[in-house]
Amino acid sequence: MSFKHLSVSELKSMTPGSYEVLDIRDPQSYSVAHIPGSKHLTNENAQEIIESTPSTTPIVVCCYHGISSQQAAAFFSEKGFQEVYSLDGGFEAWELANK
């Protein structure tokens, strides 16, 4: 199992509420701005998110630029999630597309 890459435009075309966005940026950056509806993923809450999210729920992992999210996406794929994406360009690309 592995993850796929997802562009900002592909994310915007997905039905809201049909997927989970997990933001792995630092707490301060997340508190300043984040994709609406996203959850802040930390080492402390990762297991809780894994246990409370059905494995059939699409997971979109977001970081700053789309690099670190790839490792986290691979982790969720290894945990048995069936549809896992790394957001290409990360939060920065999402923010640029939504200005």
C-alpha positions in Angstrom: 0.0 0.0 0.0 1.2 3.5 -0.7 -0.1 7.1 -0.9 -0.9 9.2 -3.9 -0.2 12.8 -4.7 -3.1 15.3 -4.7 -3.1 18.8 -6.2 -4.9 21.7 -4.6 -7.4 21.9 -7.4 -8.1 18.1 -6.9 -8.6 18.7 -3.2 -11.0 21.6 -3.9 -13.1 19.4 -6.2 -13.6 16.7 -3.5 -16.8 16.7 -1.6 -16.4 18.5 1.8 -16.9 16.1 4.7 -16.0 13.1 2.6 -12.3 13.1 3.6 -10.0 14.2 6.5 -7.3 16.7 6.1 -4.5 16.2 8.6 -2.1 19.2 9.0 1.4 18.3 10.3 2.8 21.8 10.6 3.9 23.2 13.9 1.1 24.3 16.4 1.7 28.0 15.9 1.5 27.8 12.1 -1.7 25.7 12.4 -3.2 28.2 14.9 -2.5 31.1 12.6 -4.1 29.6 9.5 -5.1 26.1 8.2 -7.4 24.5 5.7 -10.9 24.8 7.0 -12.0 21.5 8.7 -8.5 20.2 9.0 -7.2 18.5 12.1 -3.8 19.3 13.6 -1.8 16.0 13.6 0.8 15.7 16.3 2.8 12.8 17.7 0.5 13.0 20.8 -2.8 12.6 18.9 -1.7 10.4 16.0 -2.9 7.2 17.6 -6.2 8.7 18.6 -6.8 9.9 15.0 -5.9 6.4 13.7 -8.3 4.7 16.1 -11.2 7.2 15.6 -11.0 7.4 11.8 -12.5 4.6 9.6 -9.8 3.1 7.4 -12.1 3.8 4.4 -12.0 7.5 5.0 -9.8 9.3 2.5 -6.9 11.0 4.3 -5.1 14.1 2.9 -1.9 15.0 4.7 -0.8 18.6 4.5 2.5 20.2 5.6 4.3 23.5 4.6 5.4 22.6 1.0 4.3 19.0 0.3 7.6 17.3 1.3 7.2 16.2 5.0 3.6 15.2 4.3 4.8 12.4 2.1 6.4 10.6 5.0 3.2 11.0 7.1 1.1 9.9 4.2 3.2 6.7 3.9 2.7 6.2 7.7 -1.1 6.3 7.4 -1.0 4.0 4.4 1.1 1.5 6.4 -1.5 1.8 9.2 -4.1 0.4 6.8 -5.9 3.5 5.4 -7.1 2.7 1.9 -6.9 6.1 0.3 -4.1 8.4 1.5 -2.8 11.5 -0.3 0.0 14.0 0.2 -1.1 17.5 -0.8 1.3 18.7 -3.5 2.7 22.1 -2.6 1.3 21.8 1.0 -0.5 24.6 2.8 1.5 27.2 0.9 0.0 26.1 -2.4 -3.5 25.9 -0.9 -3.1 29.4 0.5 -1.9 30.8 -2.8 -4.8 29.1 -4.7 -7.3 30.6 -2.2 -6.2 34.3 -2.1 
